[in-house]
């Protein structure tokens, strides 16, 4: 059910006095009943949730008792939800999870890419140490999937296949949390090889509202949701890393807001105490438009204080630097959310 | 004179069966009289030409006799027009120009960034050799500007300042070639510190049509234009480098088409024998949309054969790979040019 695409101008990128580029997209803000509280563009826009689904995808592992069985630390649980920087702590923690399963790096099927965090990538190169799948930003999610294999007594072979019981469990959990039918979810393949799930933004926002405020969910699921939120509050570094927005947002709001980026311009967040979820999509996929849009939407919804926004200024209105690090422009929000009456 | 922004959907990025992202923009195709032959979106869209201006910016140096005075090779002239890869040949050639001026790398004001071509960046790191301004993709342009300082007997101090005689000459040459008044050109600052010039796309396309087919220009300018086109035909590697579209386009068409990318989603090209120029802007600045749009526009204008397009398939419809290099989607053109009757 692809939606018609009536995107709205969200972000301007200036150079000197001119707007050099624009980014369009869609925003949905909902409460735990799924009522639309705010929007831009088409809040029903149907798109892949990408890595914003990771927090939801961690639920089955906790529901299955994986945290107890493998004595997962908050750091390890947060890493299962992460698109991490590939810093040494991230790689080490992914390996620690695997060791608890009696496995090692070779069990992962996520492939390799250089650490997101450039100083970590450079340090790895200088060290002469090999780049491994542990450095893949998704290694925690994959380790969590392998842990779920153990809990479900499913084979760890082909755990990335859409037909594998673990991926079927992912699909159904995403559908339940989003309040949509599994049949309505189109699948694609992520950068790391596993299925990704397409849902309307409003449904993704609902999943995040419920994740943060799960009191109306079945008790076992509610506990899993609380454990995930709690783990990220305790160990925000492990969901992203140095200089990353997802980490800073938790730190600056002292855990009042938990957010997660996804590739190709997706963001989702929950404000647990308010029972609010937000999801957004930049239609061209640009990461540079993601955080300015998220911070601005939070401000307009009065979910973030001006003081907190000031601490996130580098994400809200980042400068455009030249190669000599002089500011030659700015990336700035240019939208006004439609608020529900 | 910013134009109203009625952009058109140009490129779709698919994942599985879904369109995950779209890129919008504008295209102008004109002849040497400036008559519009084809368009998409707003062909008068006013934006920074960025590095597409480099071929035009090389004109004053050749007009001033710089090629003879410094016995510039085709490789060196092409490098003056380049956004090069920072491969060893590029850095060496930039240094060779500087040596002919009695200068060295320290005369450049372009700043440093890692070579665009990742294997070159990695090799540099492994070698322990320092990253220098010679590796900046604009080092050839800056070396050319310093050569023009010599020809104009202007100071090499602050040659990047908008008020410097060299930058004033750049402004007036861009204005003349584009057929617009210098006053109509807004200035910004490029990544490399020098002024960039905003013009309507149709005017940028006209500059490229004239560059390739300069017979109606004053003789000295016409000779300069011919020398630039000839240098890039002879040494296409020096205008970009390994695996780069600008280089491959010249190679595949055996010099029949000369094109130049610019940052933030700008492309311009000339088809000299047809007296045609084309300029385009991706409104969100995405480089991944640039080459698919350029190849598709050339095909639709019947300026590129199907066989040539097939040799450029990796630029025309690149796959979206996952981390294991499996195709999970495709980047594909989704527009139809409006053709003049």
Contacts between the chains, C-beta under 8 A, distances in Angstrom:
chain1	res1	chain2	res2	distance
A	2	B	18	6.8
A	2	B	19	7.3
A	5	B	22	7.1
A	13	B	264	7.5
A	13	B	285	6.8
A	15	B	48	6.1
A	15	B	188	3.9
A	15	B	189	7.2
A	15	B	196	7.2
A	15	B	264	7.8
A	16	B	186	6.5
A	16	B	187	6.2
A	16	B	188	3.5
A	16	B	189	6.6
A	17	B	186	6.2
A	17	B	188	7.8
A	18	B	2	6.7
A	18	B	46	7.8
A	18	B	47	7.4
A	18	B	48	6.7
A	18	B	186	5.4
A	18	B	188	6.2
A	18	B	198	5.6
A	19	B	2	7.3
A	20	B	47	6.5
A	20	B	48	5.7
A	20	B	188	7.3
A	20	B	264	5.4
A	20	B	285	7.1
A	21	B	264	5.5
A	21	B	265	6.8
A	21	B	283	6.3
A	21	B	284	5.5
A	21	B	285	4.0
A	22	B	5	7.1
A	22	B	283	5.5
A	22	B	284	6.6
A	23	B	284	5.3
A	24	B	24	7.5
A	24	B	284	7.8
A	46	B	18	7.8
A	47	B	18	7.4
A	47	B	20	6.5
A	48	B	15	6.1
A	48	B	18	6.7
A	48	B	20	5.7
A	109	B	324	7.9
A	110	B	323	6.5
A	111	B	322	6.9
A	111	B	323	3.3
A	111	B	324	4.2
A	112	B	323	6.7
A	113	B	323	5.3
A	122	B	125	7.3
A	125	B	122	7.3
A	125	B	125	5.9
A	125	B	126	7.6
A	126	B	125	7.6
A	136	B	323	6.4
A	186	B	16	6.5
A	186	B	17	6.2
A	186	B	18	5.4
A	187	B	16	6.2
A	188	B	15	3.9
A	188	B	16	3.5
A	188	B	17	7.8
A	188	B	18	6.2
A	188	B	20	7.3
A	188	B	328	6.5
A	188	B	329	7.1
A	189	B	15	7.2
A	189	B	16	6.6
A	189	B	322	5.9
A	189	B	326	7.3
A	189	B	328	4.1
A	190	B	322	6.6
A	190	B	328	7.7
A	191	B	322	4.8
A	191	B	323	5.2
A	191	B	328	7.8
A	192	B	322	6.8
A	192	B	323	5.7
A	193	B	322	5.6
A	193	B	323	7.0
A	193	B	324	5.8
A	193	B	326	7.5
A	196	B	15	7.2
A	198	B	18	5.6
A	264	B	13	7.5
A	264	B	15	7.8
A	264	B	20	5.4
A	264	B	21	5.5
A	265	B	21	6.8
A	283	B	21	6.3
A	283	B	22	5.5
A	284	B	21	5.5
A	284	B	22	6.6
A	284	B	23	5.3
A	284	B	24	7.8
A	284	B	284	4.0
A	284	B	286	5.8
A	284	B	289	7.9
A	285	B	13	6.8
A	285	B	20	7.2
A	285	B	21	4.0
A	285	B	286	7.6
A	286	B	284	5.8
A	286	B	285	7.6
A	286	B	286	6.8
A	289	B	284	7.9
A	322	B	111	6.9
A	322	B	189	5.9
A	322	B	190	6.7
A	322	B	191	4.8
A	322	B	192	6.8
A	322	B	193	5.6
A	323	B	110	6.5
A	323	B	111	3.3
A	323	B	112	6.7
A	323	B	113	5.2
A	323	B	136	6.4
A	323	B	191	5.2
A	323	B	192	5.7
A	323	B	193	7.0
A	324	B	109	8.0
A	324	B	111	4.2
A	324	B	193	5.8
A	326	B	189	7.3
A	326	B	193	7.5
A	328	B	188	6.5
A	328	B	189	4.1
A	328	B	190	7.7
A	328	B	191	7.8
A	329	B	188	7.1
